[in-house]
Structure formats: C-alpha cells, structure tokens
Amino acid sequence: MAERQGGPGILAIWNDCSAGREADFEKWYQHEHLAERLAVPGFRIGRRYEAVSGAPRYFAFYQTDSPEVLSSAAYLKRLDDPTPMTRRMMSEVFRNMIRTVCRQTLRLGGMRGASAVTVRFAEKPDHDALKGLSATMMQDRGVACAEVWTAASASEFPVSAEEKLRGGDGKIEACLMVETLRLPEAKKIAEALAGRFPAAAIGVYRLLCEVRSG
C-alpha cells in the first residue's frame, strides 16, 4: 500500500447543469473540454463522475504535476480566453459550481475504482485523523484508493474570465475521496462517513470516463 504526500495538484470540481441542457453539456465536455484541458502541459489525468446520491449532480477532478500547473501561463491563457462553446456553457449551463485548487496530501492504494465517495469539508479537518481513517478503509478489499486533498491558498489563483462567466465559485478547505470497485461498497462507506462527519457534504458518484495525457 503506497503513500504519496505533498506532490500532485488536484483541481476538484462539483456542479449542476441547467435543466434541459444536458445534451449540450455532454457534447462540450466529451468533444472539447476534456481534450483541451489535458493538452495543457502538466495535466495528467481527468476523471468525470455522475451522482448516485448527494449533490451537486456532477463531480470531476484533474490531477496535475503540481498545484503550480494550475496557475501556469498556459493554463491561465485557456481560462481567460474561453472558446465560444465554453462561454455558453459557463454562462448558461453550469450551476452551483464548487471549484478548488488543491494539493494531494495523501494517497493510499495503487488502483482506481468505478465509484467514488467525496467528503467535502468547509473547515480544515484533522489530517492525521483522515490518514488513519483512510488506512483503515484500505483494509477493505473493495476499496481501490483513498486520497486527501487540501486546498491551496486562493490568493495564488486569480479569478479567471471563466469563473466570472459563472458568477463565482464555491470553495472547499479539504476533501476525502475514496474510490471503490463497486457501487454498494461506496454507499456503505458514505453512510459510515456521514455518521463520522455530520457537518461535511458527502456524495456517492459513479465513474463516467477517464482521460490521460498523451
């Protein structure tokens, strides 16, 4: 069971979609946005999910070489010069957007799963406690991996043209993300975590797709 601390950057995103615009949303994501983001130097993985329980409806994250990639000139150029389709999506389709640049401060496990549980914290949690809890969950053979994401300083990341089109984004302080092989395992873990973290926002998500650079 491998542990990696202090390395990759994570761009964590949760959002809803305007009613009746799901087809436009999917077309943009699958045929433009994922490829555009993964073409930015330093982007490694993009994964999309849809909610089984909890909100918002959609969850996605990108893993980068470091959080600094998310304030790089190449990435900021994309954010401040949205494509025509991106402008429409951001101003007309995205709703209840939560978006935070994080550092992956813990990763346990060497696999990825088909389902994910996200625990969003509005205040900084006890990292050591999350580490111990993650290690315990990894003893379950149905758990593929567990990660802790800690928010980077918001002052390092300017408000972009894309965010202005959305009207501003919600933020988190940290997230515990657990991936499982099957959905029943994710639901069971989410129920247990809800009892442990009653103030946190917890969602269960099924994987839609994964894209990797190169």
N, C-alpha and C positions, 0 to 999 in steps of 0.2 A: 504494500500500500504506500504509494509515493505521496509526499507532501511538497508543495512548492509555495514559497512565500515571497511576496514583495515584487513579483515580476510583471506579468502581463497587465495590460489595461483592459477594462471592460466598459463598453457603452451599453447600459441597461435601459430598456425601453418598454413601457406598457402603454397601451392606448385603446380607445374605442374607435369605431368607424360610424360615420353618418348613415342613418337608415336609408336603404336603397342604393348605396354607393359601394357595396361590397365588391361588385364585379370590377369597377374602376380601381378600387384599392388593390385587388389581387393582380390585375393586369400590370399596374405600376410596379408593385413590389417584385413580381416574378420576372418581368421582362425589362425592367430598367433599374430599379433602385438597388437590388442586391448586387448586381454586377458592377454598378457604378461605385458602390462603397468598397467592395472587395478589390477594386482596381487601385485604390489609394495605397501608396507604399506604407507598409507596417500593419495593414489589416490582414488577419489570418483566417478567422472563422466568422461566419454569420449563421445564426440559427433562429428560426421562426416557430412560434407556437400559437395555439388557439385554446381558449379557456374551456375546461370541463366544469370547473366550479371557481367562484371568485371573480373578481373584476380588477382591471378592465378586461375586455374580451381577448385582446392580443398581447403577447409578450414576445420580445425579440432581444437578442444580445449579439454584440460583436466583440470578438477578442482581438486585441492588437498587441504589438510587441511591447508596448508600454503605454501608460496614460498620456505621455507627451505626444504620441502619434495623433491624439485627438485634439491637439492644439497646434499641429503642424501646418505649415503654409499650404501644403497640398490639400489637406482636409478642409481647412478654413475656406479655401477658394471654392470648394464644392458647396459648402454651407451658405456662402454669401453670393453665389451665382446659381441659384436653383434652375433646373430645366423647366420649360413650360408646364410639363405634366406634374413635376414636383410642386410647383407653385399652386396648382389647382388642388393637389392632394393636401398640402399643408393648410391652405386657407379654407377649403370646403369639406374635407373628408375626415381629417384627424380630429379626434375629440378626446378630452380627458387625458391628455398626454402627460406621462411621467417619464422623465429622461434625465439620467445622471451618469456622469463620467466617474468611473470607479477604478480602484486597483484591486486585483485579485490577491487577497492577503492570505488565502488558504485554498488549497485544492487537495482533496483526498480521492484516490481511485484513478484508474487508468483507462476507464471506458466512458462512453456517452450512452445515454438512455433514450427511450422513446417517449417518456413522460417526465415532467418536471414539477416540482413544488417550489414556489418562491415565497419567501417570508420577507416582506418589506418593513424596515424599521425607520421610523421618523426621528428617533433619537439613537445615539450611538450605543450599541449593545456591548456586553462584556465579551471581548474577542476570545479570551481563554475559555469561557463557558461554551461559546459556539464551537470552538475547536474540539473540546471534549465531547460535546453532543454529536458533532459530525463523526468523530472516531467511533462512537457507539453505534450510530446508524450504519456505518460501513461494515459492521459485522453481519448485517442482513444481506444475504446473497442476492436479494432483489434490488439492491441499491447499486447503481453504476458509479456514481461520484457525488461528492459534496463540495461546494465552493462557498467561500465567504467573500463578498465584495464590499469594500469600504470606500465611501465617497471621497473623491479628490476635492481639493479646495476649489469652490466655484469661482473664486476670483481669478483663477488661472485660465478660465474658459469664457471668452466673451460671448455675449448674446448675439446669435447669428441672424442673418436675414430669414432663414428657415423658421427659427423659433419665433421671430416677430410675426411671421405669417400665421403661426398657430396661436398667437396671443399669449405666449408664455407657457412654460412647462412646470409641472410639479417636480419635486426633488425627493430623494431618499437620503438617509445617512448611511445605510448599510443594507445588504441583502444576504440571506442564506438561501442558496439554490441547491436543491437536491434532485438528481436525476435518477429515475428508476427504470427497470426493464419493462415493467407492465403497469397499467393504469391502476389496478386495485392496490398495489403497493404504494403508489403515490397518494391515493386517497387515505389510506391508513396512516401514512406519515403526516399528512396535512392535518388530520384530526388530532393526532398526538401533539403536534406543534402548536395548534390553536389553543390547546389547554395550557401549554407552557408559556406562550407569548400572546396573551389576550389582547394586548394593545397593538399588535402588528397586523398588517394586511397580508392575508395568505390566499394564494391561488394555486389551483392544480391545472396544468396545461399539457396538451398533447402536441407532440412534435409535428410540424408541417413540412419543414425542409431544412437542409443544411447546405451551405456553400463554403468552400475553402478557396483561398487564393491559389492561383497557379493551376 
